[in-house]
Amino acid sequence: MSTTLYRKYRPQRWEDIAGQNHVKVTLAYEVAADKIAHAYLFAGPRGIGKTTTARILAKAINCLKPAGKEGGRGPGEPCGECDSCQGIGEGRSLDVIEIDAASHRGIDSVRDNIIENARFSPSRLKYKVFIIDEVHMLTTEAFNALLKTLEEPPAHVLFVLATTELHKVPATIISRCQRFDFKKIPFQDLVERLHLIAKREGYKVEQKTIEEIARHADGSLRDAEGLLGKVLTVGEGKRVTHDQALMVLPRSDHALVASFVEGLLRGDARSALMTVSECLEEGIDVEHFADDVVELVRRVLLTKTSGDPDAVAPDYDEERNRQLVEFAELATVEELVRMIEILLMKRREIRTSHPAQLPLELAAVRLCHSRSMSEPALSEEVSVTRPVSTVSTGTKPGRKDTAAVKSGSDRSRPATVTESAEPVVSVDRLDSVWPEFMRSAGEHHHSLPFLLGVGKPVSVIGRIIKVGFGFAFHRKKFNEEKNRRILEQVLGGILQEEVRLEGVVLENAAEMGQTETAEGSPEGPAETGPSLAQNMAAAFEGRVVE
């Protein structure tokens, strides 16, 4: 029967363990100095070598040919050749007892398999070793029964407890063990180990395939070796191409993930939703895709705060790191944090939702809508390079534009265009260029045409163009500095005039343009134009039914 790669290439010596230097070096020197503890606790994620390290420790303390008596090996290194090492390595030693606490979690199992067994001396080895995997699964009664034996075990007994959930292990147990925290295997160590295994198997695997496997493994060597085993089965003539590997690797194309995240950051809901549809067509698992999206936004956030993409994403190539920097410039830290929170909330709903992609689509619409209304940092992509000159008008000092009383415009901003009694353009002319104005504004940001679609020019005072809105919310968005600067530049380019825009709220939202809520407007009532409903229908390519 064939053996899986992670069993076939399970480390048998300290030097074979990938990563975990802080663990294996300490244990090796303890063995060499004959100062081993009576109980150890190995904690860390799955698939990173906790049980393997426990077996090597059992071999090292029971080796019949210690490294100190025979050269060529490091301190505390088992020989791997004596009867003791081979028996433990092959799993046939009666003195190394491995117990799965997930299936033997009750007090009776602990009493029969551990407490009673520990009283008897080893049959052949120097030490009897109990390896209790997933120890956090034991019941409270089982832990209490184990406590006394764990605190004062017989001299010939060694306990090694392994857990992936340290917080579930009672503090009384932890305090009686020498604790080691295992870490995820570094990306580069995974790549090197996978290359070594592929070479020993006689296969030639592309570098990007090895790196893709390492990224999917997320620090778990066992997962990485399992994925490599699947990849090698699709090779032809001992050679595996990247396209062949993609047939068996979990699908989540980074390009699609990046496209989705970019859509969120730019407030482009259409692009984000199309990316989700493309993922479904490609057969990509929605949950896996959502995980990759969260991970990418997390890295963007860390890049934004640290400014060092290489430290944030050591497993990314130069192109991906450059992309992280570009994404980080599109949003603030607060926006990225909120984005992650919403994605995580929707991620939990995927498994119980029908269709499965619905929570991800809702998250995209919600995030893009909020960004399109706030425009953080995005509208700054357009810079006003043409200087606006000051036009002398001859107006008397201290004159105020009474129409601005209710306009809500920012009075603190400097008037780069001086008011003049003679309008630079008529309202009729503005009405005629308004569709072109909306199209041109949309080239700078997709939400600006909607903003212009719910408003209309109502009056012109010198170079100041008043734009009326039915609601104060739209007026406020229109008067924001970053939006106003873009719109002034675009409209100025169309009219070939230097202008200033100001939004005002109209009294009658149903008849846009008839009466401006300004006191003493010198222009008087504006001409009747399209209604608010008609403007909104035009913006959304709809029609007014009543």
NUDREN-346847 format. One record per residue: residue in three letters; z, x, y negated of N, C-alpha, C, CB in turn. Coordinates in pm, whole numbers, plus 50000, padded with zeros to 5 digits. Atoms other than C-alpha are relative to their C-alpha. Glycine has a CB too. Example, Ala and Ser with C-alpha at 12.3 -4.5 7.8 and 13.67 -1.06 7.14 Angstrom:
// NUDREN-346847
ALA500005008950119507805123050450500005009049880501254990149997SER499944991850119507145136750106500734992349891498585004149954
***
This chain:
// NUDREN-346847
MET500005008550120500005000050000500005008949876501234990449999SER500094992050122499065013549655501274998449918498764996049917THR498804999850083501835022449411499604999249854500845012750027THR500295001050142501835012449046500295013349931500814988749935LEU499884987150067501585040948797501425002849955499075000549881TYR498674997150052505045036448652500995003550112500514988149922ARG499174995649886506555040349001499515013550052499974989550113LYS500574987649949504205068049107500395011849914498484999050009TYR499704989050092504925088848797501384998649937498935000849891ARG498635001050049508605080248756500595014049991500874990850092PRO499434986550014510355111548619501055002950107500625001849861GLN499064995749899512335131148877500935011149950499255004850123ARG499184989450059513805157948649500224997149852499345014150019TRP499715002150141515285159948302498775002649914501155009049956GLU501134996250084512215177048161498844990050010499525013950039ASP501075009849986509965148948287500204987749913499874995850144ILE499715012050078511675122448072499335001049863501544998049984ALA500675000450130509585112747769500994996049892498794990350002GLY499065003050108511595113947449501455001150048499744986149944GLN498585000749964515375107347467500645013950011500184992550134ASN499444986449993516145144147400501515000149978499335009149897HIS498575000350029519565135247261500814995850123500284990649883VAL499325004549878520415119347598499905010550109499424986850049LYS500204991349884518905142647855500595014049979498525001250031VAL499424986750025520035175047687501524999450016499625005049859THR498545001249990523635162847657500444998550145500494987949918LEU499625002249860523785150548016499775012550084499214988350058ALA500294987949923522155182148151501085010549980498635005749959TYR498964990150026524755204247983501364995550055500125002849849GLU498765004949939527605181948098500005003050150500174984749975VAL500104997149857526365185748456500165014950025498654995050056ALA499934985449982525925223448417501435005149982499065007049902ALA498634995750027529465226748279501014992950088500354997749855ASP499135007649911530875203048544501054992149921500685009350100LYS499105007950084532355181048271499444985849982500195006849861ILE500585013450008530855147548354501094989649979499214996850127ALA499065011150020532515115048248500044991550126499594991449876HIS499895008849883533635088748496499144987649986501454996050021ALA500815012050022531515061248336499095002249879500904987449979TYR500984999050108528385060348122499434986249971498885009950037LEU500655012450041526785032247925498705003549929500944991549906PHE501324997650056523045034047857499494987149938499015005350109ALA500455012050071521835009247594498685002849930501074995349898GLY501284998450069518355003847456498974990150050499485014150017PRO501065009449960515074984247483499545002350143498815001149905ARG500484999249863513354978047815498905010750012499474986450047GLY501124991249968511025002947979500025013549934498774993449964ILE499964987150068512265034547808500765010650079500624998449863GLY499444989849913514015052148097501494999650026499695012749945LYS498555000549978517615040148126500345001650148500584986849946THR499724999149856517595034448502499515013350057499344988450074THR500534987149954515445065448559500965011249967498625002749937THR499034989850039517935086548366501244999350087500384998549851ALA498835001649913520775072148574499745006250138500364985150015ARG500324994249869518985082348896499955015349995498664994650050ILE500044985450013518325117648770501415005649985499135004149878LEU498614995650011521985120248672500675000150138500794990749903ALA499435000449865522945109649026499505011850084499644986750069LYS500544988549928520635136549167500625013049952498485000649985ALA499504987550057521915163148929501435003050044499934999449849ILE498594997449965525625158649012500185001650151500894988749950ASN499904998949854524895157249387499065010550060499714986650063CYS500984990249951522245184849410500715011150078499205006049880LEU499414989549915522945209849688499595013949954499584998050145LYS500454987050052521145237649499500024999449847498575003650052PRO499905001050146522445236549139499175010749930501465001149956ALA500864990950075520345253548873500675013349973499594993849869GLY499324987450028523025279648810499875010150112501444997449974LYS500094991049886522555294149159498565003950030500624993650122GLU501394997449971518755294349152499235000049871499424989750100GLY500704998750127516545306048864498794991049991499585014349978GLY501215007950021513475289348716500234985749956499224999950123ARG499705013650043515255257248614501005000349885500544991650117GLY499075000950112517085246048307501384996150047499514990049899PRO498625003449962520845239548304500114985450042500955002849883GLY499775013649951521905209248506498794993450061500494991649889GLU501235005749945518395204348646500084999050152498785008449958PRO499995001149853518265190249004498785007150059500024985150044CYS501094992549938516115209749247498884990950049500525008250116GLY501015009249951514325179349386499525002850140498865000049909GLU500474995949866513955196349725501064998150108499585014449996CYS498955001249900517325193849898500064985850055501365004049941ASP499895013249936518225164650127500604989849905500835000950126SER499345009250094520445149849859499014994949896501195006949931CYS500965004050104517735149849588498914991250057499385012449934GLN501085007849941515055136649819500504986150043499415007350120GLY499465013049959517285109149958500184990649882501325001850071ILE499815008450119518175096949609498664996349940500865007349894GLY501315002750058514585100249486499234989550078499215012749994GLU500725009749916513265079649778500764986950016499745006050136GLY499235012449997516005053349739500644996850134499134988849962ARG499415002649868517485057950088501425005550013499135006050109SER498644994949995520835073249995501004988449995500265009949884LEU498995010749996523785051050089501085001749895500634999550135ASP498944997250098525975067049824499564997449856500465014350013VAL500475004050133523825056549526499674985150009498745008549952ILE500125014649987524245018949491499494994349867501374993650040GLU500555006650118521995000649244500224984950011498495003249984ILE499675014350000523114965649151499344993449880501544997949997ASP500615007850108521144940348948501004989349959498644993750045ALA498965009350045523784922248746499434986249970500705005549877ALA500585013150029521314894348667500084990850122498545001549957SER499945008149879521394882749031501335001450075498885003850092HIS498664998449941524924894949120501015000549885500095013250089ARG499235000150124526844884048815501404994350013499274992449897GLY498705006549985529874866148958501105009550043499894989050099ILE498834991849966533354878949031500005003950148501294992549967ASP500054996749857532804877649408499075011750027499574987950083SER500954988949983529774900649385500605013149953498694997149924VAL499384987850053531684925649172501105004850095500574997549859ARG498904996249911534674924949407499465006050131500894987850029ASP500504995449869532634929149727499115012449989499234988750067ASN500984989350010529864952549607500495012449928498774994949932ILE499574988750082531764974649365501455003850027499834996849851ILE498584996549994535554972849372500405004350141500864988049955GLU499634996449863535964972849751499255012450048499734988350095ASN500834988849958533114997349805500445013149937498554997349965ALA499604987850070534465021849548501205006850065500314996749855ARG498814994049939537635027549753499655010150109500894989250059PHE500384991249890535725044950031499285012449948499104992650099SER500624987450038534605081150006498514999750029500665011850074PRO501444999349974530895089649994499735004150145499315009949904SER500344996749860529195091850334499445014050013499014989950055ARG500624986849990527195123350264500035007849869498584998650045LEU500084993250129527115131249891501375003549946499254991449900LYS498754996250066529715146149663500574988349921499785012149908TYR499585011450083529825115549434499314987350048499685002649851LYS500595013249978529295078749499499684994349861500984990450082VAL500475004350133527245065149204499634985350005498785008649954PHE500345014150016527145028549102499164998449873501294991249993ILE500895002650113524165020048877499894984849986498575006650021ILE499985014550022524644984948734499004996949888501454994949963ASP501055003150097521454973248563500234986349938498605000650067GLU499805012550077521504945748297501444995450010499044988950050VAL498585002849982525284947548298500494988749911500815012549973HIS499565010650092525524922948008499934986250064499165000249874MET500145012949933524634895148255501244996250081498805000350091LEU498785003349926528024897248429500824989349928500845012650021THR499145010250059530374868248374501275006249944500344989250103THR498744995050058533614871848181500995003650110500614989549905GLU499084997249889535604870048505499595012850073500054988250099ALA500474987949933533414897048662500325012449919498494999150025PHE499654988650087533924919848362501505003250012499624997049853ASN498554997949990537684914748382500385006550132500754986949983ALA499714994149870537674923048752499555014650006499314991950111LEU500534986449999535604954448690500815009549911498555000049955LEU499384991950105537724966348400500955010550053500744991149904LYS499004990649951540594982548592499365011550079501024992750087THR500684989649921538315000948835499205009149909499094993850106LEU500814992150093536115012248548500875009549918499204990949907GLU499104991750081539095025648356500585011650081501144991449944GLU499414989549917540625045448643499335000150138501544998050015PRO500705000049871537985049948915500485011550087498475000949980PRO499694988549912538545072249219499215012349955499684996650148ALA500624987550046537615108749162498585001650051500835011850043HIS501334998249940534545105649382498994989549953500114999550151VAL500865011050044533035075949191499525002349857500754986550010LEU500594999450134530705075848892499304986749973499005012149985PHE500655012550040529605044248707498975002849892501044989749950VAL501034999750105526375041248507499594985549973498755008950043LEU500345013650040525955008248323498795000449908501204992949930ALA501215000650084522574999448170499834986049945498745004250080THR500155013150063521854971247925498945000549891501334995249942THR500925001750112519194958947689500634992049887498724993350047GLU499315008250101521684937247497501455004449989499914984950035LEU498684994050010524654958447405501034990549938499935012849917HIS499065009050068526184931447184500664990150094499284992649891LYS499435009349903526864910447496501015006850094498904993650082VAL499054992849915528954937547662501365000149929499505014750029PRO498685000350064532704933447594500415013749946501064995150098ALA499564987550061534264959547368500945007650092500704997349867THR499094993149907536854967047636499235008250102500894989850072ILE500854992449908534044978347869499385011949928498894991050059ILE500664989350075532234998547600500975011449972499444994649867SER499044989750036535425016947504500385009150117501244993649945ARG499644992149882535885029647861498815008150054500534990950109CYS501204992949956532385044847886499565010149894498854990150029GLN500684991050092530545073947734498644993749970499875014850060ARG501155008250035527835055947544498835008549950500384989849892PHE501234993750047524225067147492499034988949958499375009250109ASP500985009750050521765047447278498605005750016500284996549850PHE501374995849976518205050847403499094994249891499524995650142LYS500935004250104515345048547156498624997350060499895010849890LYS501385002149958511775036347183499275013450005499284990149905ILE500744987649986509375063447296499075001749880499195000150134PRO500904997950114507565078646994498544998350041500215013949940PHE501425002949974503895069446966499275012150057499314995549872GLN500734988149955502635105047009500435004150141500235011749903ASP499544996949864504805110447319499354990650102501534998950009LEU500685009449911503305079147473498555004250023500044985849941VAL501404995949989499785091447400499875012150092499415003349861GLU500064988049916500475125347558500274996750146501015010449950ARG499705003649862502025109647870498834992450064501294991650007LEU501125007649945499115085547914498805009050028499604988949903HIS501084990449976496595113847878500285008050128499845009549879LEU499644992249882498485133648141499804992050129501465004749989ILE500155008349881498565104648387498534997550031500744986649981ALA501425002349979494875096748335499315012450059499324995949868LYS500584987549948494025133248396500385002250146500475012049916ARG499564998349861496095134448715499314990150093501524998450010GLU500715009949919494375102948836498515002950009500224986249943GLY501414996249995491015119548771499104991449914499524999650139TYR500795008750086489895095048500499845006149861500664986249989LYS500234996050139488395101948160500054987549914498635007549984VAL499785011850084489665077047903499875004249854501414993550027GLU500214996850141488625076347538501335000349924499054989849935GLN498784998450079491215086847280500434986849935499795010649893LYS499625012450068491065053747091500524989650099498814994349922THR499465009149899491685035147416501445003450032499155000550128ILE498624995549975494785056047488500904995849885500055015450019GLU499195003650116496025049847135500224984949993499335004949871GLU499855014650000495375012447167501044995650102498654993250029ILE498995003149898497405011447488501395003349947499725007850131ALA498704995850053500245030547318500504990349893499915014149942ARG499595009650103500245006147025500474986950062498844997349903HIS499605012449934500394975947256501355001650071498934995750101ALA498754997849926503284991847452501224999349910499955013450070ASP498905001150096505444993047136501235007950045500384985349981GLY498884991349967507575022347253500504999250142501104997249910SER499575001449861507925011447617499055007850091500054985050041LEU500834992049912506645037847859499584992050122500735012750042ARG500345007949883506765013748152498844990449969501224992150049ASP501105008950039504564988747964498705007849981500364992449871ALA501204991950023502185016547862499365004250132500365012549918GLU500544995949870501805028948219499434988050076501095006850085GLY500535012049937501314993248343498644996249943500974988549983LEU501285002950062498524987448088498945010250039500154999549849LEU500954989749959496925020748175499494997350141500655014049992GLY500415003349864496895010448541498944989150002501194995750082LYS501005010650007494974978848451498685005349945500514988549912VAL501224994550061492534998348236499225008550100500355008549877LEU500684991249905491775023548511499254992250108501015009450066THR500675007849895490784995748749498614995449960500834987950037VAL501315004750045487774986248533499035011449976500144991649874GLY500864988450023486395021748508498925001250107500835012649997GLU501104997449908483115031448666499805015150011498694993049953GLY500204985749981482775065948818501055008449932498665003949949LYS498884992650059486195077448698499885001549847500095013850065ARG500124999750145485245069948337500214985949947498615005749955VAL499695013150059486605041548122499575000049854501524996650013THR500415001250140484855031547801500964990749926498544994849990HIS499105008550079486655014247516499664985350018499915003949851ASP500405014049979484634982347565500524994850133498474998649994GLN499455004149871485684981347930501504997749991499695010550107ALA498545001350013489324986447835500384987149928500575012049925LEU499685012150076489204957447589499974987550086499044998549886MET500055011649911488444934047880501364996850061498995002250109VAL498715002249934491954938848021501195001549905500165009650115LEU498904998450095494024948247716500254986849928499695011349899PRO499715012050080495824920247527499165000249873501514999249964ARG500935000350112493334909147263500714996749870498894990150026SER499615002750137494304911746899499345010649915501575000049983ASP500784990350075491634929446701500675002749865498554994949980HIS499354996450125493164948646412499174995749880500265015149995ALA500865004150111490154940646195500234985449964498535002450034LEU499735014250026490834903346234501384998149938499874991850128VAL498645000750057494544908146165499965004149853500985009150079ALA500094995250138493724928145852499264990049912499295013549995SER500755010050077491194901645741500894988149966498764995450078PHE499095011350025493804874145778501035003649894500704995950130VAL498994995850097496444893645586499395001649862500665013350044GLU500664998550130493964902045311499764986349937498675007750015GLY500175013550052493164865045278501294994549942499494990850109LEU498705004550052496874857445236500345006949869501115002750103LEU499634992450119497354885044979499144996349880499895014950028ARG500905003650110494344873744775500014985049971498585004550032GLY499955014450022495214836844799498744992850043500264997149856ASP501285005749955491944829844981500234992450131498935011150019ALA499685008049881492824801545219498784998550091500534986249960ARG501215001849919489224796845332499775012050092498764997949910SER500194987949919488934832945450501055000950111500075012649912ALA498934999149902492314831745626499784990050114501364997549934LEU500215010249897491504799245809498795003150088499834986349936MET501164996049921488094811845915500345011250098498875004449908THR499574989149911489764842846059500764994450120500875010049924VAL499285006249888492094821046268499014993750098500994989349948SER501025006049913489074801846400499255010550080499024991849917GLU500704989149930487314834346485500865005750112499615011149902CYS499094995049895490384845946678499974990850122501455001149945LEU500035009449890490314814246886498695001250078500184985749949GLU501284998449933486614818946958499965012750084498875000249897GLU499964987449927487304854747069500984999750117500365011449906GLY499045001049891490014842647307501285007749977499395004650125ILE498784992450031492814861347128501214990750007499895006649860ASP498785007849990496304848747208500614997849861501015006950093VAL499525003250134497684830846900501365006349974500084984849981GLU498664994150018501264842646955499905015149976500894997150121HIS500174985550015500154878746996499385003149863499135005750113PHE500624998250131497964875546686501034998449888498844990149982ALA498965002250101500874861346484500975011649994500764987050029ASP499114988449997503094890146597499365011849926500325004050144ASP500694988950066500474915146479499894997749850498615001950060VAL500055003150143500164897246145501345003249934499634985149979VAL498674997150054503914898946088500235015149992501104993350087GLU499814985549998503924935646186499215006849888499585005650137LEU500804993950106501104943945945500594997249862498564994850006VAL499385003150130502754925645653501305007949983500284984649987ARG498784991850007506004943545740499675014449957500725000150137ARG500394986350037504234976945715499505000749856498925005250095VAL500415000550141502664966545385501245000149910499134987449973LEU498755000550078506164958245255500675013749996500974989550059LEU499384986949996507544991745371499205010349920500175004750144THR500844991050080504585009745216500234997549851498504998050035LYS499765003550140505194990944891501315005949950500024984949983THR498684995250042508845001444881500155015150011501084993350082SER499844985549980508495037045012498875008249939500105003050148GLY501144992750052505035046644891499445010350095500375006649873ASP500434989949902504485066945209499514993150127501145009850033PRO500515007049882502195049645463500085008550126498574995749977ASP499944991449881502265079845695501354998750070499755014549961ALA498675001549941506015075645746500194986050057501095003049897VAL499875013949957505725037845781499214997350127499554990549890ALA500905002749888502825038246028499465013150058498834991049955PRO500484987349943502635071546216498914998050105501155007650061ASP501025002649899500415054846477498694995049940500514989950100TYR501225004250067497785044946216499155012149964500334991849874ASP500884989250044494745065946138499884999649848498604998750066GLU500094998750145493735076145786499444987549934499145012049965GLU500615012050057491585045445728501004988449993498784995850082ARG499025010950000494345021145826501115002649899500594998250140ASN498974996950099496885039345611499494997449858500455014650014ARG500585002850132494525036945314499964985049975498575006049990GLN499995014550012494244999845382501394994749967499504993650129LEU498645004050032498044996645376500295001749851501005008250082VAL499784997550143498115012045028499284989549916499525014249962GLU500755010150076495404988144906500684986450007498564998950053PHE499315012849986497244957945045501304999849919500304997250147ALA498724999450071500534969644891499834997949850500675013350025GLU500245001650143498934968844545499694985549963498865008949956LEU500395013750027498044931944579501174990349986499104995250109ALA498865009250005501574917644584501275007649964500184992750135THR498704994250031505124923544471500875000150125500694992249887VAL499084999449887508034931244701500534986050033501175009549969GLU499475013449977509424896044653498994991150071500434993749868GLU501045008149937506114880144750499795003950146498685001249924LEU500154995549862505814901445063501174995650086499865015350005VAL498825004749926509354892745168499874985150031501305002749919ARG500175014549978508644855645123498904997550103499664992849866MET501095001749905505404859345316500485002350143498855009849967ILE499474997249867507204874845612500924988850046500755013450002GLU499075010749963509894847945607499254987550046500924996549881ILE500775011849962507314819845620499265002350130499024996249889LEU500734997049876505264837045891500954999950120499315013849989LEU499045000149890508364842246105500424985750035501225008549965MET499615013849975509364805946063498894992650076500314992849866LYS501125006549932505904793846165499725006250136498755000749914ARG500214993349871505714819546445500834993350110500365015049991ARG499135006449901508604802246621499494986350043501414998749945GLU500505013549970506714769046615498745000150086499744992549872ILE501304999449932503544781546788500094995050143499475014349999ARG499905003349858504754777247146500114985050025501195007050062THR499805014549979505674740547100499014991549920501424996249962SER500935007350085502814731246868498704996950073499715007949872HIS501335003349946499554713946956499134995049885500104989250113PRO500434987649934497164728746877500885011949962498555003049964ALA499094988750017498854762446901499825007049867499815009950113GLN500274992650123497174776546591500454992649875498545003149990LEU499655008150117498404748446363501085006349911500454986450045PRO498994993850087501614765846242499455011849920501185004550082LEU500594988750070499574796846153499084995149889499235009250098GLU500885005650103497044775845963500814994249885499084989250060LEU499145005550106499824757745776500615011149916501114991450061ALA499454988650074501384791045684498965005849906500515010950096ALA501074994650083498034803245552499764991349877498715001350080VAL500245009150112497464772245338501165000449901499804985650051ARG498825000050088501014772645203500075012849918501294998450082LEU499904987250071500984809645116498865001849900500005011650099CYS501144998350089497494809444968500114990649880498684997650076HIS499855009550111498214778344759501025005149898500424986250052SER498974995150093501384793444614499515012149923501295003550076ARG500504988150069499584825944533498914996349900499465010350101SER501065003950093496614808344372500574993949874499054990350067MET499395006050118498984790544137500795010049918500894988750039SER499204990150073501034821344047499215012249960501185004250084GLU500894988850030498274847844052500715013249981499224996949879PRO499314987350025500664877644085499085011650027501255001150085ALA500704987249990498904910444024498514998650024500605008150109LEU501405000749961495534897144143499104999249878499754988150091SER500865001450115494154887043808499955012749917500474988649915GLU500024987350071494954921743680498855008750045501305007350020GLU501154992449954491944933743879498925000349893499454994150129VAL500995000650106489854923143578500625005949874499524985449976SER499454993550119490454945843282499114997049880500145015350020VAL500755002750122489424937842927499685013449937500814990949902THR500384986850049487484968842835499384999349861499035006650096ARG500625001250131485714954942527501074997349896498944989049998PRO498955002350099488074958942229499684988049912500195012549913VAL500165011850086488624927542023500355003849858500894988250049SER499784995650138488224934541658500674989049920498685003949933THR499345009550088490184917841382499044995649893501275006149938VAL500935005550096488144894941162500764995149878499174988450063SER499345004250122489194890640803499534986149962499725010049885THR500375014050026489264854040711500354995549861500674991050098GLY499645004250134490834852440372501004988849997498794995949926THR498995010549998493464827640482501255004849931500324995750144LYS498804996650073496644826640285501105004050094500454988549915PRO498884996049915499694844640425500934988450020500755012049939GLY499015010249969502144821940596499424987150050500824997349881ARG500605012449951499614795440697500224998850150498504999549968LYS499765002549858500414779841033498984990150054501434994650022ASP500865009649930498204762341283500904989550062499125007150111THR499085010449954500044729741326499644994850137500044988749903ALA500385004849867498054721741640500675007750110498505000750017ALA499354991849898499924749341819501444996250023499925014549962VAL498595003649986503254732041779500334995850141500354989049903LYS499765004849864502934714742117499125006950103499784985250006SER500904993549905500474738842274500745008150103499035008749928GLY499244992349903503194758642443499515014250014499974993350132SER500524986549988501324791242381501085009949966498795002149910ASP499024989450021503174824142369499915004849857499775011650099ARG500044996450142504004828842000500275014849978501004991849923SER499654985950017505214864042061498805009250018501075003950098ARG501134991249977501784877042163499265002049869499074994450108PRO500714997450125499794893541881498694992549995499765015049983ALA501265007050016496854874341743498895010349982500054990349879THR501064990050006494004897741826498764994549930499635004750141VAL501115006250071491554872841676500594991749887499114991250095THR499425006850114492384860741325499364986449982499845008449873GLU500505013550019492064824041249499054999449880501174990249981SER500965001950109489174812941031499754985149984498685007650026ALA500235014250024488464779540869498684995550061500024997149850GLU501325003649948484824780140988499965002250150498895008249930PRO500044998249854484494773641367498825008650041499934986350070VAL501054991049953482494799941552499074993050098500615012350065VAL500805007449904481184774141799500404985349994500175005750144SER499705014350002480974736441819500524995550137498764991949961VAL499515005649876482664714942080498844996150091500904988049973ASP501175003649920479234702542191499455012350072498914993849912ARG500494987649939478154738442253500915004250116499915011249895LEU499054996649894481324744442457499804991050122501444998849949ASP500245009249889480654713242664498775004250081499824985749948SER501234996449931477164725942744500145012650084498885001949901VAL499844987349926478334760542858501184999450097500185011749902TRP498785000849916481444747843039499715002150150500674986449980PRO500284997349857479814746443388499745014850028498804991850046GLU500254985549983478544782243343501305007749987498965005149897PHE498704993750020482014792043219500834999050128500764993349882MET499235001849876483584777543536499485009050111499954985350046ARG500564991549895481164795843765500335014749978498484998150006SER499714985950031481654829243590501475003250020499595003349857ALA498574997649981485444825543591500335000950148500834988849934GLY499764999749857485314818843966499675013350064499214989450067GLU500314986749947483814853344019501185009549985498795005749930HIS498824991550021487074868543892501194995250083500395000249853HIS498975005249909489434845344078499694985450029501425001549940HIS500465013049953488844813944282500754988149940500114999450148SER499235011450051491574792544117499664996749856501495002950012LEU500295002550141490284795843763499024988449979499435012649936PRO500875011750020487384770743807500754986850010498895000250101PHE499235012449991489884744243916500774997749870500985000650121LEU499235001150123492004751443607499104995149886500645013549964LEU500935004450103488944747543383499484986050030498835009849989GLY500535013049963487824716943578500904988549961499764999650145VAL499075010650039490964697243487500285000249850501305001350077GLY499844999550145490684706343119498654999049932500715012849957LYS501245000350075488084703542843500275004449857499364985950003PRO499814995950139487544718042497500144987849910498825008949952VAL499765011650088488894694742228499805003249853501394994750021SER500194996650141488684714141904499835015049986501184995149914VAL500174985950032487754747441746500475002249858498515004450018ILE499484996550132489674762441453499705014749980501544997049987GLY500404986150016487924793941345499555005550134501145008449942ARG500314994049870487844815441655500954995250110500055015249990ILE499035005349903490654796041828499454987250061501384997549933ILE500535011649929489404771842093501144993050073498885004250100LYS498975008049936491774744242197499434993250124500584989649901VAL500405006249875491494732942559501064990050041499775010650112GLY499045010549970493144699842647500194997750149499564987249937PHE499645002849860494954691742972500834987250004500795011950063GLY499225012249983496514660343107501455002550035499384991750105PHE498654997049957499634677943238500455013549944500094999950155ALA499454987650057501934704643097499915011650099501464997849959PHE500074989449899501794723643426498695007849989500144994150142HIS501304993450012498074730643388499915007649868498864989850010ARG499974993250129498544739143020500745013450009500664991149894LYS499204987849987501224764543114499255010950076501324996950071LYS500764990249924499054781343376498855005749918499464993950129PHE501124995750082496134782643134500455010049893499334987849933ASN499524991450108498234799442865500665012950048500964992449915GLU499444987449952499594826643092499125011549956500164999950153GLU500734988850061498614860042944498885005350089500965011349969LYS501004993949912496794873443250498804991050021500625003650133ASN501125009349984494714841843297499224998549870500514986450047ARG500665002050130494004837342925499105011849965501044998049890ARG500804988250033492744873142886498685000050076500785012850030ILE501245000549920490244869043170499064989449944500324997150148LEU500845010950048489004835543040499415003049863500794987149995GLU500534996350132488654848542684498875010050013501115005849912GLN501064990149980486614877842808498734993450053500475011150096VAL501165006649940484344855843020499304991149899500424991750123LEU500615009150097483784829142752499415007749883501034989849950GLY500554991850108483334855642484498685006250037500985010949961GLY501274994349956480614871642692498894989750001500145005950137ILE501025010549999478804838242728499574996249858500534987550074LEU500295004150138479094829142357499575011549911501204993349940GLN500254988150083478634864942234500844999449872498505001249965GLU499055001050110481634858442012501385003950050500004985749940GLU498614997049967485214870442003500824987349976500555012149916VAL499305012850010487384840042077501415001550056499234988950075ARG498665001149942490964830642156500184985850051501105003649896LEU499815013049935491884802542392501464996049996499505000450145GLU498655005449995494924780142374499954986450069500614998949857GLY499935012749931495854751742606500964990649931500415002050143VAL499145010250060497324719142473500084988250097499464995549860VAL499835012149919498624687442637499514988149922501484998150042LEU500545011950065496774655242557500904988050027498584997250047GLU499165011949986498534622242504499504990850111500054992349868ASN500585009249903496134602042719499265008050105499044989849930ALA500624991949896495404619943048498774993350058501005002850111ALA501145007049943492904593143148498755001249914500344985450021GLU501154998650089490674599142847500075013849937499984988849890MET499884986150042490504636842820499175002249873499555009650112GLY500734995750119489624647842468500024990049887498615002950035GLN500065009650109490164615942259501045002949894500194986050053THR498954997950098493484624542097500815012250038500914987749989GLU499244987949972495114658642078501414998249948499335012349937THR498605001450040498904659842059500365011249906500945000050121ALA499714990150103498784682741758500164992549870498875011049990GLU499705006550125500014674241418499025005049894501465002449958GLY500894996450109497324673741150498885009150042500765006349893SER501124991649959494464688941349498874998149903499554996750143PRO501045001450101491744696441094498704994750056499765013249935GLU501255004449943489034686641338499944985050023499775007150129GLY499975014149971490194651041394499784997450146498974992949919PRO500175003649860489614632241721498755006450056499954984950017ALA501144993849935487374649941967499154989250067500455010650102GLU500895009549936484394633642134500504996750140498575005550005THR499585004349867485004613842447499235007650106499804984850017GLY500644992349894484304634842759500384994550135500385014749990PRO499665004549865484744632243134501494997950016499505010150104SER498585002649974488034618243259500585010950088500194986350065LEU499324990349913490624639043441499584998150146501544998549987ALA500405002849862489684621743768498605005350027500064985050028GLN501364995149982486014630343713499955015250008499124995249886ASN499944985449996486844666643642500515005050134500895005449888MET499434995749873488984669543954499024997250115501344992950026ALA500995003249897486304652344164498905010450001499424986149979ALA501044989950008483744677244037500495013350056499535001849857ALA499464987349952486054706544113500065000550151501395002349943PHE499855000349854486534694944474498764994150069501244991850038GLU501245005249945482934682444521500204986250062499435009650103GLY499755013549953484134646644559499444989749904501504997750020ARG500475010450090483584613544382501164990649969498804992250061VAL498995009750043485674588044192499634986550058500114999549844VAL500305012749934485904556144396500474988049919500624999650137GLU499535011450080487774535044140500545005249869501094991850076
***
